[in-house]
Amino acid sequence: MRHLWWKVLCGLLLAYITVFSLTVPLGPGVIGVDQAALTSGENTRLIQTYNAHLDAADLQVFLGVDDSSYLCTEILEIVEHDLVKVSFTLPENAPNKSFNVLMNNATDGTMFFPNAFRYAEGSSSSENTAWDICTVSVENQFNTAFSIPFQPIIYESIRNLMFHVPMWFTMFFLMGIGLVASIRYLAKGDVSMDLKALASVQVGLVFCVLGLITGSVWARFTWGAWWVNDPQLNGALVTFLIYVAYIILRNSIEDDQKRARIAAVFNIFAFVILFVLLMVLPRFSESLHPGKGGNPAFNKYDLDNTLRMVFYPAVIAWILLGYWIYQLRLRLHRIEKKYYYHENV
Amino acid sequence: MKTFKPLFLFSIVMMTPFFLSAQGAKSVLEETFFSSGKMPVVLSVVLIILLGLVIYIALLNKKVNKLEKDINK
């Protein structure tokens, strides 16, 4: 009973992160516009939003001209609860450029949709443009409601952060146990260390497979393909194959001591390759995957304070669950060893 | 039992090309998953993880059953 506390903690944390990540509403945001191309003169466009309070009396819609000046739009009509019709006039001699859409109200803060409109019929320079700039200061920048941050294209699936990402943290943790156990086996020749390495790799592979499949599903509905040729994704797949090779290698060697020794050496190299493929190489190349290439995983948009409240507990919860399953696997190995080979390990 | 394990893992390896090649245009699948702000993507990810862990526990269960049987023999 003394060692029960972390299992209870694991259960409570899993319940907490599941309830939190499935019930806290997604913050407001702009999904898109009905027609991106602008014409000179007056334009009337529909803007689709998500979870936004369009009925707010202080709702304002702007087009971003540059970082600090905005072109005003007139709100014609709230077509549906999430659809607003606006009209605005491009000035004479407007330059060819893309425009961001910004929406602002007291509850939702500032909602931002990059490069919503583009103008291609005008001049190439903005020198002679007489912008009808609004002098409205966008004061309330932050959403006041308790919510998960809205991100373009990802939408609600940002909740996968609490399920897909910790699979890899857990795999890393378990393969780390395997690495330490393999080093200690080579140092002392202790058979129990060999069993630890085996059990940790077996359970780590389960989490690796889950990470690959959930990542594939997520990629299909954000990037549009089940698999993209990306250093991070291919690295994860190669890691999986290397650890599968570890299991196959073990099963192909008859002699106990020889098997344990060769497997331990292989496991140490496997972890080095895992580290290089997942943590080092993707950072040196372009990648779609957050955290790699030019995409920081933990910038202020990806991981705000609300997500922190649940992401870190999620990582701890899944690691504890992985460790728990690993212990069960290890105990089974020990009993098998004792019963079939009469070895106390 | 000893031959079963690599076979199982091997079958998973053999399934990976299906993840690699499957690709399609806007489809019924896409429309279903894009509804309600891509919430079905989250549900399927949670279900895959639960199902995966249950399958692994079932495999462990099988091993325990066999050991139990041998010990009680």
HADDOCK unambig.tbl for C-alpha pairs under 7 A between the chains (distance, minus, plus):
assign (segid A and resid 155 and name CA) (segid B and resid 37 and name CA) 5.61 0.50 0.50
assign (segid A and resid 155 and name CA) (segid B and resid 38 and name CA) 6.43 0.50 0.50
assign (segid A and resid 156 and name CA) (segid B and resid 37 and name CA) 5.43 0.50 0.50
assign (segid A and resid 156 and name CA) (segid B and resid 38 and name CA) 5.49 0.50 0.50
assign (segid A and resid 156 and name CA) (segid B and resid 39 and name CA) 5.33 0.50 0.50
assign (segid A and resid 157 and name CA) (segid B and resid 38 and name CA) 5.73 0.50 0.50
assign (segid A and resid 157 and name CA) (segid B and resid 39 and name CA) 5.99 0.50 0.50
assign (segid A and resid 157 and name CA) (segid B and resid 41 and name CA) 6.09 0.50 0.50
assign (segid A and resid 157 and name CA) (segid B and resid 42 and name CA) 5.45 0.50 0.50
assign (segid A and resid 159 and name CA) (segid B and resid 42 and name CA) 6.46 0.50 0.50
assign (segid A and resid 160 and name CA) (segid B and resid 42 and name CA) 5.65 0.50 0.50
assign (segid A and resid 163 and name CA) (segid B and resid 46 and name CA) 6.73 0.50 0.50
assign (segid A and resid 210 and name CA) (segid B and resid 49 and name CA) 6.03 0.50 0.50
assign (segid A and resid 210 and name CA) (segid B and resid 52 and name CA) 6.72 0.50 0.50
assign (segid A and resid 214 and name CA) (segid B and resid 45 and name CA) 5.29 0.50 0.50
assign (segid A and resid 214 and name CA) (segid B and resid 48 and name CA) 6.92 0.50 0.50
assign (segid A and resid 218 and name CA) (segid B and resid 41 and name CA) 6.58 0.50 0.50
assign (segid A and resid 225 and name CA) (segid B and resid 23 and name CA) 5.67 0.50 0.50
assign (segid A and resid 226 and name CA) (segid B and resid 19 and name CA) 5.92 0.50 0.50
assign (segid A and resid 226 and name CA) (segid B and resid 20 and name CA) 6.53 0.50 0.50
assign (segid A and resid 226 and name CA) (segid B and resid 22 and name CA) 6.47 0.50 0.50
assign (segid A and resid 226 and name CA) (segid B and resid 23 and name CA) 6.52 0.50 0.50
assign (segid A and resid 227 and name CA) (segid B and resid 19 and name CA) 6.42 0.50 0.50
assign (segid A and resid 227 and name CA) (segid B and resid 20 and name CA) 5.25 0.50 0.50
assign (segid A and resid 244 and name CA) (segid B and resid 9 and name CA) 6.94 0.50 0.50
assign (segid A and resid 248 and name CA) (segid B and resid 6 and name CA) 6.00 0.50 0.50
